[in-house]
Amino acid sequence: MADYTTSGEIGYLDRLKLYEEEKPYIVTFLLSNTPGAKHSNLSISYHPVNIRDIRHSTQTFTTGTHGFELVKFPTSATTEELRNQGAIRDLYFPEAEQYLKEKFDAEYVYFFDATVRASKSLEQPVTPTLVRLFHIRASCSRRLITCVDQTPASVFRRIKHDLPERFEDFKSRHIRVINIWRPLAGPLQDYPLALCDWRTTLPDDYVACDLPSIHYVGEVLQVHHNPDHQWWFACNMTTDEALLIKMYDTDAETEGSQVAMCTYKRFKSACDLNCRLYVLRRSK
């Protein structure tokens, strides 16, 4: 089967000497009381890339090999229910928990973030309640930069913050951080997700970046450009499909590990839901 290829621009962090002395950062709150303060020190350049369609490839994509996987994952929740924080918690989270437990033979699943994003073309705006409670970013028309949403340090910082009573136990367990990304309307043609094959990246392509908020300091990985990066997307995703994207895996901390993680970026969707969670594998 021949590959179908489209093109797009990916925003990468520039390789500057600045970052040898100053850690990259993006401040996520207003700095109105600090004259002259900068919200970010990121220097980004956009590079044209070819992005191939998963559906037209002979490869079998998995989170373990590539860092991402297209799966069939229907939900009983309607589009409107998935735009409501109560329904997401009451309907979608239990379904996603059961799916991940079966998929990864997981003993424990914990959701620590759910984000609904809507493009400006969406007829019905996301409710203000969701904007407040679920940190919704309601505009996707601007160009975005590629990143990995978690670092090893941020994963364990999050566990200690959210699940302090289980922190010591979890430190010795196999933990994965998985994004479940799905469109809320389909077939998805605007702003699909571009995913980079982990095997085409190098360790020095990644740089830790602070993400301070008022009450919490997160950390993500920014990505430097590498012409060897191979990018993929899934054309015309339907509402009963989802992308599983691996952000972190404790097995990757082992010397010589070939465990995949994935960097990603949207490259021009009507609406989507992104859930980040921990998957604790059952001990063998």
TORMARLUM-500659 format. One record per residue (C-alpha): residue number from 0; y, x, z; residue in three letters. Coordinates in steps of 0.1 Angstrom, whole numbers, plus 2048, in hexadecimal, padded with zeros to 3 digits. Example, Ala and Ser with C-alpha at 12.3 -4.5 7.8 and 13.67 -1.06 7.14 Angstrom:
% residues 2
<rec><num>0</num><py>7D3</py><px>87B</px><pz>84E</pz><residu>ALA</residu></rec>
<rec><num>1</num><py>7F5</py><px>889</px><pz>847</pz><residu>SER</residu></rec>
//
This chain:
% residues 284
<rec><num>0</num><py>800</py><px>800</px><pz>800</pz><residu>MET</residu></rec>
<rec><num>1</num><py>822</py><px>80E</px><pz>7F6</pz><residu>ALA</residu></rec>
<rec><num>2</num><py>83C</py><px>814</px><pz>811</pz><residu>ASP</residu></rec>
<rec><num>3</num><py>85C</py><px>7FE</px><pz>80F</pz><residu>TYR</residu></rec>
<rec><num>4</num><py>87B</py><px>813</px><pz>817</pz><residu>THR</residu></rec>
<rec><num>5</num><py>89E</py><px>809</px><pz>81E</pz><residu>THR</residu></rec>
<rec><num>6</num><py>8BB</py><px>81E</px><pz>82B</pz><residu>SER</residu></rec>
<rec><num>7</num><py>8D4</py><px>81D</px><pz>848</pz><residu>GLY</residu></rec>
<rec><num>8</num><py>8EA</py><px>833</px><pz>85D</pz><residu>GLU</residu></rec>
<rec><num>9</num><py>8DE</py><px>840</px><pz>87F</pz><residu>ILE</residu></rec>
<rec><num>10</num><py>8F7</py><px>84C</px><pz>899</pz><residu>GLY</residu></rec>
<rec><num>11</num><py>8ED</py><px>86C</px><pz>8AA</pz><residu>TYR</residu></rec>
<rec><num>12</num><py>8FC</py><px>881</px><pz>8C5</pz><residu>LEU</residu></rec>
<rec><num>13</num><py>90D</py><px>8A0</px><pz>8B7</pz><residu>ASP</residu></rec>
<rec><num>14</num><py>8FF</py><px>8C2</px><pz>8C1</pz><residu>ARG</residu></rec>
<rec><num>15</num><py>91E</py><px>8CF</px><pz>8D4</pz><residu>LEU</residu></rec>
<rec><num>16</num><py>922</py><px>8EC</px><pz>8EC</pz><residu>LYS</residu></rec>
<rec><num>17</num><py>934</py><px>8D3</px><pz>902</pz><residu>LEU</residu></rec>
<rec><num>18</num><py>913</py><px>8C4</px><pz>90D</pz><residu>TYR</residu></rec>
<rec><num>19</num><py>907</py><px>8E6</px><pz>919</pz><residu>GLU</residu></rec>
<rec><num>20</num><py>922</py><px>8E4</px><pz>934</pz><residu>GLU</residu></rec>
<rec><num>21</num><py>928</py><px>8BE</px><pz>937</pz><residu>GLU</residu></rec>
<rec><num>22</num><py>90D</py><px>8A4</px><pz>938</pz><residu>LYS</residu></rec>
<rec><num>23</num><py>911</py><px>888</px><pz>91F</pz><residu>PRO</residu></rec>
<rec><num>24</num><py>91D</py><px>867</px><pz>930</pz><residu>TYR</residu></rec>
<rec><num>25</num><py>927</py><px>843</px><pz>928</pz><residu>ILE</residu></rec>
<rec><num>26</num><py>939</py><px>830</px><pz>943</pz><residu>VAL</residu></rec>
<rec><num>27</num><py>930</py><px>80B</px><pz>943</pz><residu>THR</residu></rec>
<rec><num>28</num><py>94D</py><px>7FE</px><pz>958</pz><residu>PHE</residu></rec>
<rec><num>29</num><py>973</py><px>7FD</px><pz>954</pz><residu>LEU</residu></rec>
<rec><num>30</num><py>986</py><px>81C</px><pz>95F</pz><residu>LEU</residu></rec>
<rec><num>31</num><py>9A8</py><px>80B</px><pz>962</pz><residu>SER</residu></rec>
<rec><num>32</num><py>9AF</py><px>81C</px><pz>984</pz><residu>ASN</residu></rec>
<rec><num>33</num><py>9A9</py><px>83F</px><pz>976</pz><residu>THR</residu></rec>
<rec><num>34</num><py>9C5</py><px>849</px><pz>95E</pz><residu>PRO</residu></rec>
<rec><num>35</num><py>9B8</py><px>85F</px><pz>942</pz><residu>GLY</residu></rec>
<rec><num>36</num><py>993</py><px>85A</px><pz>94A</pz><residu>ALA</residu></rec>
<rec><num>37</num><py>97C</py><px>859</px><pz>92D</pz><residu>LYS</residu></rec>
<rec><num>38</num><py>960</py><px>83E</px><pz>92A</pz><residu>HIS</residu></rec>
<rec><num>39</num><py>94A</py><px>857</px><pz>917</pz><residu>SER</residu></rec>
<rec><num>40</num><py>948</py><px>87B</px><pz>90B</pz><residu>ASN</residu></rec>
<rec><num>41</num><py>930</py><px>873</px><pz>8EF</pz><residu>LEU</residu></rec>
<rec><num>42</num><py>936</py><px>881</px><pz>8CC</pz><residu>SER</residu></rec>
<rec><num>43</num><py>923</py><px>86D</px><pz>8B3</pz><residu>ILE</residu></rec>
<rec><num>44</num><py>91D</py><px>873</px><pz>88E</pz><residu>SER</residu></rec>
<rec><num>45</num><py>90B</py><px>85B</px><pz>876</pz><residu>TYR</residu></rec>
<rec><num>46</num><py>8F0</py><px>867</px><pz>85F</pz><residu>HIS</residu></rec>
<rec><num>47</num><py>8E0</py><px>854</px><pz>842</pz><residu>PRO</residu></rec>
<rec><num>48</num><py>8BB</py><px>850</px><pz>846</pz><residu>VAL</residu></rec>
<rec><num>49</num><py>89E</py><px>83F</px><pz>834</pz><residu>ASN</residu></rec>
<rec><num>50</num><py>88E</py><px>824</px><pz>849</pz><residu>ILE</residu></rec>
<rec><num>51</num><py>86B</py><px>819</px><pz>83E</pz><residu>ARG</residu></rec>
<rec><num>52</num><py>85B</py><px>7F7</px><pz>844</pz><residu>ASP</residu></rec>
<rec><num>53</num><py>83D</py><px>7F6</px><pz>85C</pz><residu>ILE</residu></rec>
<rec><num>54</num><py>82E</py><px>7D9</px><pz>849</pz><residu>ARG</residu></rec>
<rec><num>55</num><py>82B</py><px>7EC</px><pz>829</pz><residu>HIS</residu></rec>
<rec><num>56</num><py>81B</py><px>80B</px><pz>838</pz><residu>SER</residu></rec>
<rec><num>57</num><py>7F6</py><px>814</px><pz>83A</pz><residu>THR</residu></rec>
<rec><num>58</num><py>7FC</py><px>822</px><pz>85D</pz><residu>GLN</residu></rec>
<rec><num>59</num><py>7F1</py><px>810</px><pz>87D</pz><residu>THR</residu></rec>
<rec><num>60</num><py>80F</py><px>813</px><pz>894</pz><residu>PHE</residu></rec>
<rec><num>61</num><py>808</py><px>815</px><pz>8BA</pz><residu>THR</residu></rec>
<rec><num>62</num><py>81D</py><px>81D</px><pz>8D9</pz><residu>THR</residu></rec>
<rec><num>63</num><py>805</py><px>839</px><pz>8E1</pz><residu>GLY</residu></rec>
<rec><num>64</num><py>809</py><px>84B</px><pz>8C0</pz><residu>THR</residu></rec>
<rec><num>65</num><py>82B</py><px>842</px><pz>8B1</pz><residu>HIS</residu></rec>
<rec><num>66</num><py>83C</py><px>834</px><pz>8D0</pz><residu>GLY</residu></rec>
<rec><num>67</num><py>83F</py><px>810</px><pz>8C2</pz><residu>PHE</residu></rec>
<rec><num>68</num><py>829</py><px>7F4</px><pz>8B6</pz><residu>GLU</residu></rec>
<rec><num>69</num><py>82F</py><px>7D3</px><pz>8A4</pz><residu>LEU</residu></rec>
<rec><num>70</num><py>81A</py><px>7B8</px><pz>8B5</pz><residu>VAL</residu></rec>
<rec><num>71</num><py>813</py><px>792</px><pz>8B3</pz><residu>LYS</residu></rec>
<rec><num>72</num><py>821</py><px>784</px><pz>8D3</pz><residu>PHE</residu></rec>
<rec><num>73</num><py>82A</py><px>75F</px><pz>8D1</pz><residu>PRO</residu></rec>
<rec><num>74</num><py>83C</py><px>74E</px><pz>8EE</pz><residu>THR</residu></rec>
<rec><num>75</num><py>83E</py><px>72A</px><pz>8FA</pz><residu>SER</residu></rec>
<rec><num>76</num><py>863</py><px>72E</px><pz>901</pz><residu>ALA</residu></rec>
<rec><num>77</num><py>87B</py><px>721</px><pz>8E7</pz><residu>THR</residu></rec>
<rec><num>78</num><py>898</py><px>735</px><pz>8D9</pz><residu>THR</residu></rec>
<rec><num>79</num><py>8B0</py><px>721</px><pz>8F0</pz><residu>GLU</residu></rec>
<rec><num>80</num><py>89B</py><px>728</px><pz>90E</pz><residu>GLU</residu></rec>
<rec><num>81</num><py>89A</py><px>74D</px><pz>907</pz><residu>LEU</residu></rec>
<rec><num>82</num><py>8C0</py><px>74C</px><pz>908</pz><residu>ARG</residu></rec>
<rec><num>83</num><py>8BF</py><px>73E</px><pz>92C</pz><residu>ASN</residu></rec>
<rec><num>84</num><py>8BA</py><px>756</px><pz>949</pz><residu>GLN</residu></rec>
<rec><num>85</num><py>8A5</py><px>73C</px><pz>95D</pz><residu>GLY</residu></rec>
<rec><num>86</num><py>88D</py><px>735</px><pz>940</pz><residu>ALA</residu></rec>
<rec><num>87</num><py>889</py><px>75A</px><pz>939</pz><residu>ILE</residu></rec>
<rec><num>88</num><py>87E</py><px>760</px><pz>95C</pz><residu>ARG</residu></rec>
<rec><num>89</num><py>869</py><px>741</px><pz>960</pz><residu>ASP</residu></rec>
<rec><num>90</num><py>859</py><px>73E</px><pz>93D</pz><residu>LEU</residu></rec>
<rec><num>91</num><py>85C</py><px>75F</px><pz>92B</pz><residu>TYR</residu></rec>
<rec><num>92</num><py>856</py><px>779</px><pz>946</pz><residu>PHE</residu></rec>
<rec><num>93</num><py>834</py><px>76A</px><pz>951</pz><residu>PRO</residu></rec>
<rec><num>94</num><py>828</py><px>76A</px><pz>92C</pz><residu>GLU</residu></rec>
<rec><num>95</num><py>834</py><px>78D</px><pz>926</pz><residu>ALA</residu></rec>
<rec><num>96</num><py>824</py><px>799</px><pz>947</pz><residu>GLU</residu></rec>
<rec><num>97</num><py>803</py><px>78B</px><pz>93D</pz><residu>GLN</residu></rec>
<rec><num>98</num><py>806</py><px>799</px><pz>91A</pz><residu>TYR</residu></rec>
<rec><num>99</num><py>80D</py><px>7BC</px><pz>927</pz><residu>LEU</residu></rec>
<rec><num>100</num><py>7F2</py><px>7BB</px><pz>941</pz><residu>LYS</residu></rec>
<rec><num>101</num><py>7D8</py><px>7B4</px><pz>926</pz><residu>GLU</residu></rec>
<rec><num>102</num><py>7E7</py><px>7CB</px><pz>90C</pz><residu>LYS</residu></rec>
<rec><num>103</num><py>7E9</py><px>7EA</px><pz>923</pz><residu>PHE</residu></rec>
<rec><num>104</num><py>7CF</py><px>7E1</px><pz>93D</pz><residu>ASP</residu></rec>
<rec><num>105</num><py>7EC</py><px>7E1</px><pz>956</pz><residu>ALA</residu></rec>
<rec><num>106</num><py>7E9</py><px>7D9</px><pz>97B</pz><residu>GLU</residu></rec>
<rec><num>107</num><py>80E</py><px>7D2</px><pz>981</pz><residu>TYR</residu></rec>
<rec><num>108</num><py>82B</py><px>7C9</px><pz>96B</pz><residu>VAL</residu></rec>
<rec><num>109</num><py>84F</py><px>7C9</px><pz>976</pz><residu>TYR</residu></rec>
<rec><num>110</num><py>86D</py><px>7BD</px><pz>961</pz><residu>PHE</residu></rec>
<rec><num>111</num><py>88D</py><px>7D0</px><pz>969</pz><residu>PHE</residu></rec>
<rec><num>112</num><py>8A4</py><px>7C5</px><pz>94D</pz><residu>ASP</residu></rec>
<rec><num>113</num><py>8A7</py><px>7A9</px><pz>933</pz><residu>ALA</residu></rec>
<rec><num>114</num><py>8C2</py><px>7AA</px><pz>919</pz><residu>THR</residu></rec>
<rec><num>115</num><py>8CB</py><px>790</px><pz>8FE</pz><residu>VAL</residu></rec>
<rec><num>116</num><py>8E0</py><px>79D</px><pz>8E2</pz><residu>ARG</residu></rec>
<rec><num>117</num><py>8F1</py><px>787</px><pz>8C8</pz><residu>ALA</residu></rec>
<rec><num>118</num><py>904</py><px>790</px><pz>8A8</pz><residu>SER</residu></rec>
<rec><num>119</num><py>926</py><px>781</px><pz>8A0</pz><residu>LYS</residu></rec>
<rec><num>120</num><py>915</py><px>76C</px><pz>886</pz><residu>SER</residu></rec>
<rec><num>121</num><py>901</py><px>758</px><pz>89F</pz><residu>LEU</residu></rec>
<rec><num>122</num><py>90D</py><px>735</px><pz>89F</pz><residu>GLU</residu></rec>
<rec><num>123</num><py>908</py><px>72D</px><pz>8C3</pz><residu>GLN</residu></rec>
<rec><num>124</num><py>916</py><px>747</px><pz>8DB</pz><residu>PRO</residu></rec>
<rec><num>125</num><py>902</py><px>754</px><pz>8F8</pz><residu>VAL</residu></rec>
<rec><num>126</num><py>90C</py><px>742</px><pz>918</pz><residu>THR</residu></rec>
<rec><num>127</num><py>924</py><px>752</px><pz>930</pz><residu>PRO</residu></rec>
<rec><num>128</num><py>90A</py><px>74F</px><pz>94C</pz><residu>THR</residu></rec>
<rec><num>129</num><py>8F3</py><px>766</px><pz>938</pz><residu>LEU</residu></rec>
<rec><num>130</num><py>90F</py><px>77E</px><pz>931</pz><residu>VAL</residu></rec>
<rec><num>131</num><py>914</py><px>782</px><pz>956</pz><residu>ARG</residu></rec>
<rec><num>132</num><py>8F0</py><px>782</px><pz>962</pz><residu>LEU</residu></rec>
<rec><num>133</num><py>8DE</py><px>794</px><pz>946</pz><residu>PHE</residu></rec>
<rec><num>134</num><py>8F8</py><px>7AD</px><pz>93A</pz><residu>HIS</residu></rec>
<rec><num>135</num><py>8F9</py><px>79F</px><pz>917</pz><residu>ILE</residu></rec>
<rec><num>136</num><py>90A</py><px>7B2</px><pz>8FC</pz><residu>ARG</residu></rec>
<rec><num>137</num><py>916</py><px>797</px><pz>8E4</pz><residu>ALA</residu></rec>
<rec><num>138</num><py>921</py><px>7AC</px><pz>8C6</pz><residu>SER</residu></rec>
<rec><num>139</num><py>90A</py><px>7C1</px><pz>8B1</pz><residu>CYS</residu></rec>
<rec><num>140</num><py>921</py><px>7C5</px><pz>893</pz><residu>SER</residu></rec>
<rec><num>141</num><py>92B</py><px>7E8</px><pz>89B</pz><residu>ARG</residu></rec>
<rec><num>142</num><py>916</py><px>807</px><pz>893</pz><residu>ARG</residu></rec>
<rec><num>143</num><py>900</py><px>811</px><pz>8B0</pz><residu>LEU</residu></rec>
<rec><num>144</num><py>8F2</py><px>833</px><pz>8BA</pz><residu>ILE</residu></rec>
<rec><num>145</num><py>8CE</py><px>83B</px><pz>8BF</pz><residu>THR</residu></rec>
<rec><num>146</num><py>8C0</py><px>841</px><pz>8E2</pz><residu>CYS</residu></rec>
<rec><num>147</num><py>8A2</py><px>83F</px><pz>8F9</pz><residu>VAL</residu></rec>
<rec><num>148</num><py>8AA</py><px>826</px><pz>915</pz><residu>ASP</residu></rec>
<rec><num>149</num><py>89A</py><px>83A</px><pz>931</pz><residu>GLN</residu></rec>
<rec><num>150</num><py>894</py><px>85D</px><pz>93E</pz><residu>THR</residu></rec>
<rec><num>151</num><py>87A</py><px>868</px><pz>956</pz><residu>PRO</residu></rec>
<rec><num>152</num><py>894</py><px>86B</px><pz>971</pz><residu>ALA</residu></rec>
<rec><num>153</num><py>8A3</py><px>849</px><pz>96B</pz><residu>SER</residu></rec>
<rec><num>154</num><py>880</py><px>838</px><pz>96B</pz><residu>VAL</residu></rec>
<rec><num>155</num><py>879</py><px>844</px><pz>98F</pz><residu>PHE</residu></rec>
<rec><num>156</num><py>89C</py><px>83E</px><pz>99A</pz><residu>ARG</residu></rec>
<rec><num>157</num><py>898</py><px>81A</px><pz>98E</pz><residu>ARG</residu></rec>
<rec><num>158</num><py>877</py><px>816</px><pz>9A0</pz><residu>ILE</residu></rec>
<rec><num>159</num><py>885</py><px>824</px><pz>9C0</pz><residu>LYS</residu></rec>
<rec><num>160</num><py>8A3</py><px>80D</px><pz>9BD</pz><residu>HIS</residu></rec>
<rec><num>161</num><py>891</py><px>7ED</px><pz>9B4</pz><residu>ASP</residu></rec>
<rec><num>162</num><py>86F</py><px>7F2</px><pz>9C4</pz><residu>LEU</residu></rec>
<rec><num>163</num><py>875</py><px>809</px><pz>9E2</pz><residu>PRO</residu></rec>
<rec><num>164</num><py>856</py><px>7FD</px><pz>9F5</pz><residu>GLU</residu></rec>
<rec><num>165</num><py>83F</py><px>807</px><pz>9D8</pz><residu>ARG</residu></rec>
<rec><num>166</num><py>851</py><px>827</px><pz>9CD</pz><residu>PHE</residu></rec>
<rec><num>167</num><py>839</py><px>840</px><pz>9DF</pz><residu>GLU</residu></rec>
<rec><num>168</num><py>81A</py><px>82E</px><pz>9D0</pz><residu>ASP</residu></rec>
<rec><num>169</num><py>829</py><px>82C</px><pz>9AD</pz><residu>PHE</residu></rec>
<rec><num>170</num><py>831</py><px>851</px><pz>9AC</pz><residu>LYS</residu></rec>
<rec><num>171</num><py>80C</py><px>85A</px><pz>9A9</pz><residu>SER</residu></rec>
<rec><num>172</num><py>804</py><px>83E</px><pz>990</pz><residu>ARG</residu></rec>
<rec><num>173</num><py>803</py><px>83B</px><pz>96A</pz><residu>HIS</residu></rec>
<rec><num>174</num><py>824</py><px>82A</px><pz>961</pz><residu>ILE</residu></rec>
<rec><num>175</num><py>831</py><px>820</px><pz>93F</pz><residu>ARG</residu></rec>
<rec><num>176</num><py>853</py><px>811</px><pz>937</pz><residu>VAL</residu></rec>
<rec><num>177</num><py>851</py><px>7F9</px><pz>91A</pz><residu>ILE</residu></rec>
<rec><num>178</num><py>86C</py><px>7E6</px><pz>908</pz><residu>ASN</residu></rec>
<rec><num>179</num><py>861</py><px>7C5</px><pz>8F9</pz><residu>ILE</residu></rec>
<rec><num>180</num><py>87A</py><px>7BD</px><pz>8DD</pz><residu>TRP</residu></rec>
<rec><num>181</num><py>878</py><px>79C</px><pz>8CA</pz><residu>ARG</residu></rec>
<rec><num>182</num><py>88F</py><px>788</px><pz>8B3</pz><residu>PRO</residu></rec>
<rec><num>183</num><py>89A</py><px>766</px><pz>8BF</pz><residu>LEU</residu></rec>
<rec><num>184</num><py>89E</py><px>759</px><pz>89C</pz><residu>ALA</residu></rec>
<rec><num>185</num><py>889</py><px>762</px><pz>87D</pz><residu>GLY</residu></rec>
<rec><num>186</num><py>882</py><px>76F</px><pz>865</pz><residu>PRO</residu></rec>
<rec><num>187</num><py>898</py><px>78B</px><pz>871</pz><residu>LEU</residu></rec>
<rec><num>188</num><py>8AC</py><px>79B</px><pz>856</pz><residu>GLN</residu></rec>
<rec><num>189</num><py>8CD</py><px>7A6</px><pz>866</pz><residu>ASP</residu></rec>
<rec><num>190</num><py>8CD</py><px>7C4</px><pz>87E</pz><residu>TYR</residu></rec>
<rec><num>191</num><py>8A7</py><px>7CB</px><pz>881</pz><residu>PRO</residu></rec>
<rec><num>192</num><py>89D</py><px>7E6</px><pz>898</pz><residu>LEU</residu></rec>
<rec><num>193</num><py>898</py><px>80A</px><pz>88A</pz><residu>ALA</residu></rec>
<rec><num>194</num><py>87E</py><px>81E</px><pz>89D</pz><residu>LEU</residu></rec>
<rec><num>195</num><py>878</py><px>843</px><pz>89B</pz><residu>CYS</residu></rec>
<rec><num>196</num><py>854</py><px>851</px><pz>89A</pz><residu>ASP</residu></rec>
<rec><num>197</num><py>851</py><px>866</px><pz>8B9</pz><residu>TRP</residu></rec>
<rec><num>198</num><py>83C</py><px>880</px><pz>8A8</pz><residu>ARG</residu></rec>
<rec><num>199</num><py>85A</py><px>889</px><pz>891</pz><residu>THR</residu></rec>
<rec><num>200</num><py>870</py><px>892</px><pz>8AF</pz><residu>THR</residu></rec>
<rec><num>201</num><py>874</py><px>8B3</px><pz>8C3</pz><residu>LEU</residu></rec>
<rec><num>202</num><py>87B</py><px>8B7</px><pz>8E8</pz><residu>PRO</residu></rec>
<rec><num>203</num><py>89E</py><px>8C6</px><pz>8E1</pz><residu>ASP</residu></rec>
<rec><num>204</num><py>8A7</py><px>8A7</px><pz>8CD</pz><residu>ASP</residu></rec>
<rec><num>205</num><py>8AC</py><px>894</px><pz>8EE</pz><residu>TYR</residu></rec>
<rec><num>206</num><py>8C9</py><px>898</px><pz>907</pz><residu>VAL</residu></rec>
<rec><num>207</num><py>8CB</py><px>885</px><pz>928</pz><residu>ALA</residu></rec>
<rec><num>208</num><py>8EB</py><px>870</px><pz>92B</pz><residu>CYS</residu></rec>
<rec><num>209</num><py>8F9</py><px>85F</px><pz>94A</pz><residu>ASP</residu></rec>
<rec><num>210</num><py>900</py><px>83A</px><pz>949</pz><residu>LEU</residu></rec>
<rec><num>211</num><py>914</py><px>833</px><pz>969</pz><residu>PRO</residu></rec>
<rec><num>212</num><py>91C</py><px>80F</px><pz>973</pz><residu>SER</residu></rec>
<rec><num>213</num><py>92E</py><px>803</px><pz>992</pz><residu>ILE</residu></rec>
<rec><num>214</num><py>90F</py><px>800</px><pz>9A7</pz><residu>HIS</residu></rec>
<rec><num>215</num><py>8F5</py><px>816</px><pz>995</pz><residu>TYR</residu></rec>
<rec><num>216</num><py>8F3</py><px>835</px><pz>980</pz><residu>VAL</residu></rec>
<rec><num>217</num><py>8DA</py><px>832</px><pz>964</pz><residu>GLY</residu></rec>
<rec><num>218</num><py>8CF</py><px>84D</px><pz>94C</pz><residu>GLU</residu></rec>
<rec><num>219</num><py>8C5</py><px>84B</px><pz>927</pz><residu>VAL</residu></rec>
<rec><num>220</num><py>8BB</py><px>865</px><pz>90D</pz><residu>LEU</residu></rec>
<rec><num>221</num><py>8D4</py><px>86B</px><pz>8F0</pz><residu>GLN</residu></rec>
<rec><num>222</num><py>8C5</py><px>879</px><pz>8D1</pz><residu>VAL</residu></rec>
<rec><num>223</num><py>8D0</py><px>895</px><pz>8BA</pz><residu>HIS</residu></rec>
<rec><num>224</num><py>8CC</py><px>893</px><pz>894</pz><residu>HIS</residu></rec>
<rec><num>225</num><py>8AC</py><px>8A2</px><pz>886</pz><residu>ASN</residu></rec>
<rec><num>226</num><py>8A5</py><px>89E</px><pz>861</pz><residu>PRO</residu></rec>
<rec><num>227</num><py>880</py><px>89C</px><pz>868</pz><residu>ASP</residu></rec>
<rec><num>228</num><py>884</py><px>87B</px><pz>87B</pz><residu>HIS</residu></rec>
<rec><num>229</num><py>871</py><px>85F</px><pz>86B</pz><residu>GLN</residu></rec>
<rec><num>230</num><py>87F</py><px>83B</px><pz>870</pz><residu>TRP</residu></rec>
<rec><num>231</num><py>86D</py><px>81A</px><pz>86D</pz><residu>TRP</residu></rec>
<rec><num>232</num><py>874</py><px>7F5</px><pz>870</pz><residu>PHE</residu></rec>
<rec><num>233</num><py>862</py><px>7D4</px><pz>86D</pz><residu>ALA</residu></rec>
<rec><num>234</num><py>870</py><px>7BD</px><pz>852</pz><residu>CYS</residu></rec>
<rec><num>235</num><py>874</py><px>798</px><pz>857</pz><residu>ASN</residu></rec>
<rec><num>236</num><py>867</py><px>797</px><pz>87A</pz><residu>MET</residu></rec>
<rec><num>237</num><py>85F</py><px>774</px><pz>886</pz><residu>THR</residu></rec>
<rec><num>238</num><py>864</py><px>764</px><pz>8A8</pz><residu>THR</residu></rec>
<rec><num>239</num><py>83F</py><px>768</px><pz>8B1</pz><residu>ASP</residu></rec>
<rec><num>240</num><py>840</py><px>78E</px><pz>8AC</pz><residu>GLU</residu></rec>
<rec><num>241</num><py>84D</py><px>7A9</px><pz>8C2</pz><residu>ALA</residu></rec>
<rec><num>242</num><py>852</py><px>7CF</px><pz>8C2</pz><residu>LEU</residu></rec>
<rec><num>243</num><py>844</py><px>7E3</px><pz>8DF</pz><residu>LEU</residu></rec>
<rec><num>244</num><py>858</py><px>802</px><pz>8E4</pz><residu>ILE</residu></rec>
<rec><num>245</num><py>84E</py><px>81D</px><pz>8FD</pz><residu>LYS</residu></rec>
<rec><num>246</num><py>86B</py><px>82C</px><pz>910</pz><residu>MET</residu></rec>
<rec><num>247</num><py>857</py><px>841</px><pz>929</pz><residu>TYR</residu></rec>
<rec><num>248</num><py>834</py><px>84A</px><pz>933</pz><residu>ASP</residu></rec>
<rec><num>249</num><py>82A</py><px>85F</px><pz>951</pz><residu>THR</residu></rec>
<rec><num>250</num><py>80E</py><px>86E</px><pz>93C</pz><residu>ASP</residu></rec>
<rec><num>251</num><py>829</py><px>87E</px><pz>927</pz><residu>ALA</residu></rec>
<rec><num>252</num><py>833</py><px>894</px><pz>945</pz><residu>GLU</residu></rec>
<rec><num>253</num><py>812</py><px>8A7</px><pz>942</pz><residu>THR</residu></rec>
<rec><num>254</num><py>816</py><px>8C9</px><pz>931</pz><residu>GLU</residu></rec>
<rec><num>255</num><py>80B</py><px>8C7</px><pz>90C</pz><residu>GLY</residu></rec>
<rec><num>256</num><py>80C</py><px>8A1</px><pz>90D</pz><residu>SER</residu></rec>
<rec><num>257</num><py>80D</py><px>88F</px><pz>8EB</pz><residu>GLN</residu></rec>
<rec><num>258</num><py>816</py><px>86D</px><pz>8FB</pz><residu>VAL</residu></rec>
<rec><num>259</num><py>830</py><px>85C</px><pz>8E5</pz><residu>ALA</residu></rec>
<rec><num>260</num><py>852</py><px>84E</px><pz>8EF</pz><residu>MET</residu></rec>
<rec><num>261</num><py>86A</py><px>83D</px><pz>8D7</pz><residu>CYS</residu></rec>
<rec><num>262</num><py>88E</py><px>840</px><pz>8CE</pz><residu>THR</residu></rec>
<rec><num>263</num><py>89D</py><px>822</px><pz>8BC</pz><residu>TYR</residu></rec>
<rec><num>264</num><py>8BD</py><px>812</px><pz>8AD</pz><residu>LYS</residu></rec>
<rec><num>265</num><py>8C6</py><px>7F1</px><pz>89D</pz><residu>ARG</residu></rec>
<rec><num>266</num><py>8D3</py><px>7F6</px><pz>879</pz><residu>PHE</residu></rec>
<rec><num>267</num><py>8E4</py><px>7D6</px><pz>870</pz><residu>LYS</residu></rec>
<rec><num>268</num><py>8CA</py><px>79F</px><pz>88F</pz><residu>SER</residu></rec>
<rec><num>269</num><py>8D5</py><px>77D</px><pz>894</pz><residu>ALA</residu></rec>
<rec><num>270</num><py>8C9</py><px>77F</px><pz>8B8</pz><residu>CYS</residu></rec>
<rec><num>271</num><py>8AF</py><px>792</px><pz>8CC</pz><residu>ASP</residu></rec>
<rec><num>272</num><py>8A0</py><px>795</px><pz>8EE</pz><residu>LEU</residu></rec>
<rec><num>273</num><py>898</py><px>7B7</px><pz>8FD</pz><residu>ASN</residu></rec>
<rec><num>274</num><py>884</py><px>7BA</px><pz>91E</pz><residu>CYS</residu></rec>
<rec><num>275</num><py>87E</py><px>7DB</px><pz>92F</pz><residu>ARG</residu></rec>
<rec><num>276</num><py>862</py><px>7DE</px><pz>948</pz><residu>LEU</residu></rec>
<rec><num>277</num><py>84A</py><px>7F4</px><pz>95A</pz><residu>TYR</residu></rec>
<rec><num>278</num><py>825</py><px>7F2</px><pz>952</pz><residu>VAL</residu></rec>
<rec><num>279</num><py>80F</py><px>801</px><pz>96D</pz><residu>LEU</residu></rec>
<rec><num>280</num><py>7EC</py><px>808</px><pz>95F</pz><residu>ARG</residu></rec>
<rec><num>281</num><py>7CE</py><px>7FE</px><pz>974</pz><residu>ARG</residu></rec>
<rec><num>282</num><py>7BE</py><px>81D</px><pz>983</pz><residu>SER</residu></rec>
<rec><num>283</num><py>79D</py><px>826</px><pz>973</pz><residu>LYS</residu></rec>
//
